[in-house]
Amino acid sequence: MTLQQLHYVIVISENGSLNKAAESLYVAQPSLTSAIRELEKETGITIFHRSGRGVTLTNDGVEFLTYARQVYHQYEMLRDKYGLDGTLKKKFGVSTQHYSFAVKSFVEMVKKFNTSEYEFAIRESKTRDVINDVSTMKSEIGILYLSDFNRKVLMKLFRSNEIEFHHLIDCSASVYLWKGHPLASRSVIRFEELADYPCLSFEQGDNSSFYFAEEILSTNEYSRTIKACDRATMLNLMIGLNGYTLCSGIICEELNGSDYIAVPLMRETEDTVDVMEIGYITRRNVTLSRMGEIYIEEIRNYLSRCQSAE
């Protein structure tokens, strides 16, 4: 087993194709295929499932990739510190549910570094992908929320993936809509008042679960629903269809524009589960990099300013 083979596995998993991986690595595809087969023979597992649509990781491959990323990351750190050329770029990645404050904090963090020396990545993604990205160390940090409804399931998933959850802020549910919406002038909105408008939510994939929903109160009955894949589309649907979504109430006007507001959702009963505990996840026993420390500091500062403004 060589570092080169580990690197090959990482690149193939990121590209989902042997052809694309070979182009990225500047190696011939037969050589790449041969190297992976030798590695699979040595380890006694099948790392990739090959099909006409490309390659995907097997269950054994997902676990192998987790360790491969850790080993190769440590190698990169050694090469960066002690290598002769000194040209290796430090990498830092974040995976997050669709929170504008997470993007804003990422922007502020990146400003503190020379981007010619670093390779930064931020991925707004599905809840399960956020967890997988941190589990496999594709991203150092993941941003998501817990509630009384999803906590037990997600915490079990965190434990099985060697992931730790770190608290950032607690928020009550708010209705996110555009300023021209018929309900935008309300100081609070009752749930039944939303019945005539489409509820917008982020798509979680074919194998989605209520527990992975980004929007709180996902088990409520909604007579009109529309799913979207990205924040820009969500905002367009708010204006075009008078749609709304349920959120934390923390919005970044600088990134989303000034045409949108968050109105508190009235709590129907004392038993209503409407508190979002937003936090970040990391691999267990992994120390944050300098970029990670600054990123979390920027998030905490931003959230603190939001609380002070209330």
C-alpha distance (Angstrom), angle and dihedral (degrees) to the residues before:
residue distance angle dihedral
M1 . . .
T2 3.80 . .
L3 3.79 136.4 .
Q4 3.79 87.4 -117.3
Q5 3.80 90.8 58.8
L6 3.80 90.7 48.8
H7 3.80 88.9 51.0
Y8 3.78 90.2 50.5
V9 3.81 91.3 53.4
I10 3.81 91.5 50.6
V11 3.81 94.0 48.9
I12 3.82 93.9 45.2
S13 3.81 91.3 50.5
E14 3.80 90.7 50.9
N15 3.81 93.7 48.9
G16 3.80 99.0 38.5
S17 3.80 88.6 -146.3
L18 3.80 135.1 79.9
N19 3.80 90.7 -146.2
K20 3.79 94.1 53.7
A21 3.79 92.0 42.4
A22 3.80 91.3 51.3
E23 3.81 90.4 51.2
S24 3.79 91.2 48.5
L25 3.82 92.3 48.4
Y26 3.82 94.3 41.8
V27 3.80 91.7 -127.5
A28 3.79 131.4 123.2
Q29 3.80 113.2 -97.3
P30 3.84 93.6 -125.7
S31 3.82 89.2 55.8
L32 3.79 90.8 48.7
T33 3.80 92.4 48.2
S34 3.80 91.2 47.8
A35 3.81 91.9 50.9
I36 3.80 92.1 52.0
R37 3.80 92.5 47.0
E38 3.79 90.6 51.5
L39 3.80 89.7 50.0
E40 3.81 91.9 49.0
K41 3.81 90.1 49.0
E42 3.79 91.6 50.0
T43 3.81 94.8 47.2
G44 3.78 95.2 40.1
I45 3.80 93.5 -131.0
T46 3.79 137.0 100.6
I47 3.79 107.0 -118.1
F48 3.80 100.1 -178.9
H49 3.77 133.4 35.1
R50 3.80 108.2 -144.2
S51 3.80 123.0 -149.8
G52 3.79 139.8 152.9
R53 3.80 89.5 -89.3
G54 3.79 95.3 55.1
V55 3.78 134.7 -90.8
T56 3.78 131.7 -46.1
L57 3.77 131.8 -174.2
T58 3.78 119.0 -100.6
N59 3.81 119.0 -138.5
D60 3.80 88.5 -96.8
G61 3.79 88.5 46.8
V62 3.82 92.7 55.2
E63 3.79 90.5 54.1
F64 3.81 92.2 44.2
L65 3.82 90.8 50.1
T66 3.80 90.8 54.9
Y67 3.80 91.5 59.1
A68 3.82 92.9 38.3
R69 3.80 90.8 56.8
Q70 3.80 91.7 49.3
V71 3.81 93.2 49.5
Y72 3.79 94.8 43.5
H73 3.81 91.9 45.6
Q74 3.80 90.0 54.7
Y75 3.81 89.2 48.4
E76 3.81 90.7 52.0
M77 3.79 90.2 50.9
L78 3.82 90.6 51.4
R79 3.80 91.4 47.0
D80 3.77 90.8 48.3
K81 3.79 92.8 50.5
Y82 3.79 100.6 39.3
G83 3.82 105.5 18.6
L84 3.80 120.3 116.2
D85 3.80 100.3 -132.2
G86 3.80 97.6 48.3
T87 3.80 91.2 -157.8
L88 3.78 98.5 118.6
K89 3.78 112.2 120.6
K90 3.80 117.8 -134.6
K91 3.79 111.8 -124.0
F92 3.78 128.7 -140.6
G93 3.79 126.8 172.4
V94 3.80 136.8 -179.9
S95 3.80 127.6 -166.2
T96 3.78 117.4 -164.1
Q97 3.74 146.7 167.5
H98 3.80 111.4 -111.4
Y99 3.81 101.2 -68.3
S100 3.80 119.1 145.5
F101 3.82 90.9 -157.5
A102 3.83 88.7 60.0
V103 3.81 90.2 55.2
K104 3.82 93.0 43.6
S105 3.81 91.2 51.9
F106 3.80 89.8 47.5
V107 3.81 89.9 54.1
E108 3.81 91.5 51.0
M109 3.81 91.3 48.3
V110 3.81 93.7 50.1
K111 3.82 90.5 51.5
K112 3.80 88.7 65.9
F113 3.82 93.2 61.1
N114 3.76 137.7 60.8
T115 3.80 102.9 -108.3
S116 3.80 90.9 -154.7
E117 3.79 87.9 67.8
Y118 3.80 98.4 42.6
E119 3.78 138.4 55.5
F120 3.80 109.4 -144.3
A121 3.81 127.9 -173.2
I122 3.79 133.5 -179.9
R123 3.78 120.2 -174.6
E124 3.81 122.5 -166.8
S125 3.77 99.6 -160.1
K126 3.79 150.3 146.8
T127 3.79 117.6 -62.4
R128 3.80 93.8 -111.0
D129 3.82 90.5 49.3
V130 3.81 90.8 52.2
I131 3.81 89.3 55.4
N132 3.81 93.5 44.1
D133 3.81 92.8 48.1
V134 3.80 91.6 54.9
S135 3.80 93.0 41.3
T136 3.82 91.6 54.8
M137 3.84 91.6 38.5
K138 3.78 91.9 -119.3
S139 3.80 82.5 130.6
E140 3.78 125.6 27.8
I141 3.81 93.8 -149.2
G142 3.80 135.4 29.2
I143 3.81 126.2 -163.8
L144 3.83 120.2 -151.0
Y145 3.78 142.4 125.6
L146 3.78 139.5 -109.3
S147 3.79 128.5 -152.2
D148 3.78 134.5 177.5
F149 3.81 86.3 -96.1
N150 3.81 100.8 53.8
R151 3.80 101.5 23.4
K152 3.80 99.1 94.2
V153 3.81 94.0 48.3
L154 3.80 96.5 43.7
M155 3.80 94.7 44.0
K156 3.80 89.2 53.0
L157 3.81 88.5 50.9
F158 3.81 90.4 48.7
R159 3.80 92.0 52.4
S160 3.79 93.4 49.2
N161 3.82 89.9 50.9
E162 3.82 96.2 45.5
I163 3.81 91.4 -112.4
E164 3.81 130.3 148.0
F165 3.82 125.4 -151.8
H166 3.82 119.4 -143.2
H167 3.82 121.3 -163.7
L168 3.80 120.2 -123.5
I169 3.82 108.9 162.6
D170 3.81 143.9 -21.8
C171 3.81 117.6 -129.6
S172 3.79 134.7 -177.8
A173 3.79 117.4 -131.5
S174 3.81 117.8 -87.2
V175 3.79 133.6 -174.8
Y176 3.80 111.9 -117.2
L177 3.82 114.3 -154.1
W178 3.79 142.5 137.8
K179 3.80 122.2 -83.5
G180 3.81 92.6 -112.5
H181 3.82 92.9 58.6
P182 3.83 114.7 119.0
L183 3.83 89.8 -120.2
A184 3.81 96.8 44.8
S185 3.81 94.2 99.9
R186 3.83 93.9 57.8
S187 3.79 119.7 108.6
V188 3.82 88.6 -146.4
I189 3.80 132.0 6.9
R190 3.79 126.2 -140.8
F191 3.79 117.0 -138.9
E192 3.82 94.1 -122.1
E193 3.82 90.2 56.0
L194 3.80 88.9 67.2
A195 3.81 94.9 60.8
D196 3.81 94.8 98.9
Y197 3.81 94.2 53.2
P198 3.83 130.6 70.0
C199 3.79 116.5 -103.0
L200 3.80 110.1 -135.1
S201 3.79 121.8 -149.6
F202 3.77 137.7 169.8
E203 3.79 114.8 -104.0
Q204 3.79 113.7 -114.5
G205 3.82 99.9 -168.3
D206 3.80 135.6 -102.5
N207 3.79 93.7 -59.9
S208 3.78 93.6 46.9
S209 3.76 123.6 144.5
F210 3.77 133.6 -159.0
Y211 3.79 85.1 -115.4
F212 3.81 91.5 63.0
A213 3.82 95.1 51.0
E214 3.81 113.3 124.9
E215 3.79 91.1 -149.1
I216 3.77 120.0 76.5
L217 3.84 119.0 -125.3
S218 3.80 89.4 34.3
T219 3.83 91.3 155.4
N220 3.80 94.0 60.7
E221 3.79 118.5 109.7
Y222 3.81 111.4 -98.6
S223 3.81 118.3 -174.4
R224 3.82 92.7 -163.1
T225 3.80 123.5 35.3
I226 3.80 135.7 168.8
K227 3.80 125.9 -177.7
A228 3.80 125.3 -148.4
C229 3.79 134.5 -176.6
D230 3.81 102.8 -146.2
R231 3.78 141.6 32.2
A232 3.82 95.8 -114.9
T233 3.81 91.9 56.8
M234 3.80 90.4 46.3
L235 3.80 91.0 55.2
N236 3.81 91.8 47.7
L237 3.82 90.6 52.4
M238 3.78 90.4 51.1
I239 3.79 90.3 59.5
G240 3.78 99.7 34.8
L241 3.81 98.1 44.9
N242 3.82 103.9 19.1
G243 3.78 86.7 -113.2
Y244 3.77 125.0 166.7
T245 3.76 139.3 -165.8
L246 3.78 133.8 -158.5
C247 3.77 114.6 -116.3
S248 3.79 146.7 153.8
G249 3.79 93.4 -86.9
I250 3.81 91.1 -119.4
I251 3.78 106.9 120.9
C252 3.78 131.5 166.0
E253 3.80 109.7 -136.3
E254 3.79 91.0 -171.6
L255 3.81 91.2 64.1
N256 3.81 103.2 27.5
G257 3.79 97.6 37.5
S258 3.80 131.0 -121.2
D259 3.83 96.7 -80.9
Y260 3.80 94.6 86.8
I261 3.79 133.8 70.8
A262 3.79 139.1 -178.7
V263 3.82 117.6 -131.9
P264 3.82 119.5 -167.9
L265 3.81 114.5 -106.6
M266 3.80 111.8 -129.3
R267 3.77 112.4 -117.4
E268 3.81 107.0 -121.0
T269 3.81 99.3 -159.9
E270 3.77 138.8 -2.5
D271 3.82 88.0 -104.3
T272 3.80 94.3 56.6
V273 3.81 110.6 121.2
D274 3.79 102.5 -140.5
V275 3.80 106.1 135.5
M276 3.80 118.8 109.2
E277 3.80 117.3 -158.1
I278 3.78 102.7 -157.7
G279 3.78 115.9 -161.3
Y280 3.77 145.6 141.2
I281 3.78 131.1 -103.9
T282 3.79 130.6 -145.2
R283 3.78 136.6 173.5
R284 3.78 110.8 -85.6
N285 3.81 115.5 -96.6
V286 3.82 92.5 8.7
T287 3.80 115.0 130.4
L288 3.79 114.8 -137.1
S289 3.79 116.6 -110.6
R290 3.79 120.0 -123.4
M291 3.82 88.5 -97.7
G292 3.80 90.2 51.3
E293 3.80 92.9 50.1
I294 3.80 91.9 50.6
Y295 3.80 92.1 45.7
I296 3.81 92.7 54.0
E297 3.80 89.9 44.8
E298 3.83 89.7 53.8
I299 3.81 90.8 49.8
R300 3.80 92.8 49.3
N301 3.82 90.9 48.6
Y302 3.81 91.7 49.3
L303 3.80 93.5 48.2
S304 3.79 90.8 46.4
R305 3.81 90.6 54.3
C306 3.81 90.0 49.5
Q307 3.80 91.6 52.9
S308 3.82 91.7 47.4
A309 3.81 90.5 52.3
E310 3.82 93.3 55.1
